[in-house]
């Protein structure tokens, strides 16, 4: 399930829980594309709760849309990820190490307000 969170125009803020569908991945990419069209830098806030899978059918389309973002890494500002599952926090730290020009921070649920700020 995907919920968009009200935020500044240059911030993509969302809460993801349970199973992530292709339709939800498309909605995230649509919002990111729109923010990048309006701003030189885009910040990201993601809060995850009990992720138990990603719909495989929508994954190929998402990857195809996400790959061009590697050429735009300099346009990402801060990225904050709040996760209640250790494997999500660990995967985010690995992703952060692989993308050294993007400023990532990983938070536990009790630190959500700090992360959103």
N, C-alpha and C positions, 0 to 999 in steps of 0.2 A: 504494500500500500504506500502511496506517495501523497504527502501533504506539502504544498508550497507554503513557506512561511513569509509573512510580510517583512520586507527589509528594504534597505536603501536600493536605489535603482542599479547600482554597480555591484550588488551582492546577489548571488544565487544562494538562496537559503531554502533548505528542504529537510523534511523528515521522512525517512524510509523505514518501513517495518514489514515483517512477514516475507512474502514472496514478491519479487520485483518482476513486473511484466514488461514486455516489449513496448507497450503503449506508454508506460511510465518512463522508460528509458528515452523514448521519443520526446516526451514532454520536457524532460530535463535538458535534452539537447536543443530543443526549440527555445527554451528560456535562455540557455547559455549563448546560442547564436544571436538572439535578440540583444542581450546585454553587451556582447562583443561588438555588435554593430553600432552601439551608442557610446561605448566607453573604451578608452585605451587600456585600462586595467580593470579586471573583474575579479572579485573576491568570492570565495565559496565557503558556505557553512553547511555541513551535512550532519544530521543527527540520525543514527541508526538504532533500531530497537528490534531485537529478536529476528534478525535476518535468517531465513531458512531456505533461501534459494533464489535463483534467477531463472526466469522463463527462457529456455534455450531458443525458442522460435524467434525471439526478438533480439537475441544477442548479436547475430551477424550484421544486422542493419545498424545496431548501435556501434559496433566496432568500426564499420565502414564510415560512419559519421564522426567518430572520435579520432581516428587516425590523423586527419589533417590538423588536429589540435597540437600535435607534436611540433609543428612549425610555428605555433603561436604561444609557446610556453612562456615567453617573456611578457605576455599580456595578462598572465595570471598573477594576482597579488597574493594575499594571504589565503590559506586554506585551513579551515578548522573542522576536524572530524570528532564528533562525540559518539562513542560506541559503548554499548553495554556488553559486547562480546569481545573477549580477548583476541580471537582470531581476526576480527575486523581491525582492531587497533594494531596488531602485528602486521597485517597486510598493508595498512596505511603507512606504517613506518618503512616498510620495504619499498613501496611506491615512492615515498619521499626521498629515499636514498637514490632511487633510479632517476629522479627528476630534481637534481640539486638546485636548479634555478627557480624552483617554486617553493615558497615558504609554507611548510606544513606544520601544524601542531595537532597532537592527538590528545583527547580529553576523555575522562570517564563521566558517566551521567551526572554525578554530583558537581561537576565543574561546568555544566552546560551554560550558565549565565556568563561566566568568564569567557568561554569559547565564543558565544554569540557576540559579546562586546568586541 
